[in-house]
Amino acid sequence: MPRVRLEILKRSKKSRARLGLLHTAHGTVETPALVTVATQAAVKTLTAEQAEGAGSPLLICNTFHLHLKPGEQVVRAQGGLHEFMAWKRPIMTDSGGFQVFSLGFGRDYGLGKIGYRDTTAKVGLKQKPKLLSITEQGVTFTSYLDGRKIFIGPEESMSIQAALGADIAFAFDECTPPNADRAYTEMSVARTHRWAERCLKARDPKQSLYGIVQGGKFKDLRRASARTVASLPFDGFGIGGEFGADKKTMTAMLREVVRELPEGKPRHLLGIGHPDDIRRIVKEGVDTFDCTVPTQYARHGTAFTSRGRLEIGSSKHLKSRAPLDSACGCPTCTKYTRGYLCHLYRAKEYTAGTLLTIHNLWHFNELVRRVRTEIRRGLI
Ligand SMILES: [Zn+2]
C-alpha cells in the first residue's frame, strides 16, 4: 500500500489555508476535508453506501474500541477494515490516545476535551486517574465491557492499527486533560514524544503514520511539541488535545503549531469541526479534521440547516410538508418531509437517526466544499 501524499494545488494569499489532494491507496480526497467518525467501524445508523451517498470522503475509526470489540485479529481475518465494513474510500484509525484522557482524568472530572470551567480542580504531577494507570511503558485501561485490564503502549497501538489496516494510523499519545497544570503537561508531552519515536520503530512500513502534537493550553509547549514531532519522519501530523477556553485562543494556538509543521505534509486536527470552527481552522492551514457533531447531533434530533439548527422532535413540525432544509440537495431533503421525520423521531424509530445523519453529513460536507471553492477563488 503506497503511503499518503499531499499535493498542494493552491495556497491562499489571505490566510494559511491551502487547497490540496490527499492521495491514498484508496483514492484521492480533496482537502480541506471533514473526516466522518466511524468509531466502531460504522458511521452510527448508516450503511457504508449511505455514508458515501452523504458525501463522506474518508472515515476515522477508533483503535481502542475495535481492539475491545471485535478485536483487531477478527478484522484482519476479514481482510482489514475496508473489506470488513465494505468501505472503499480511505480510512484513518485514531491511536487510543484520546481514551487515555476520556477514560482517565476526563472521566474522573466529568470533562470533555473543551469547555471546562476554570474552577475545576487542576491535574498536577501528584494526581493519578482512577481507572487507568499511565507509565513510561504505556497505559493500562480497565475495560468498560467486562472490567478486564488492557495494556496499550506505543508498540501495541501500532500492531493493533496495522492489523486494522487503515490507510492512516496515528501515533500513540496522551491527550492531556484540559485542567492539567503546566508541570503535568510538560511531563506528559515529553513522554508523548518518546512514545512517538517508539511508534516509528514499531510501525507497519506500508501504512502511513501521523505523529501527534500535544502541549495543552501552553503556547510554548505547543510550539516545542510541534517542532519535535515535525522533526520525526512521519507522513503527516495530527494536532490533538485542547486549545484553551475560547475559539480565539484556539485559533492563535493553531497558528503557533502549524507554523512549525512542514509545508508539504498533511495536517489533521483531531476532534474539532463545529460549523463555526470550520472556516477558522481551515484558514490556519488545517487539511483534514474529524468531528462527531454531525452524526451525534443527528441522533439527538438536531439538524444543521442553512438557516440554523432545527429540533425535529418539536411537535410543530408534525404538520409540515417542507423538507428539513429547502436549500439542501441531500437524499433526505429530496424525499422526506419534516412531518415524517418528526413522527419517526418521536416514535423512536431508528430511521429518524439514519435520515438526519445523512442530512447533517451532507450539510457539513457541503460547508467544507464551499470553503474549498472560496480558497480556489481567492476569497479566504
Ligand atoms: Zn438535507
Residues whose N, C-alpha, C, O or C-beta is under 5 A from the ligand:
A	BS01	ZN	C328 C330 T332 C333 H359
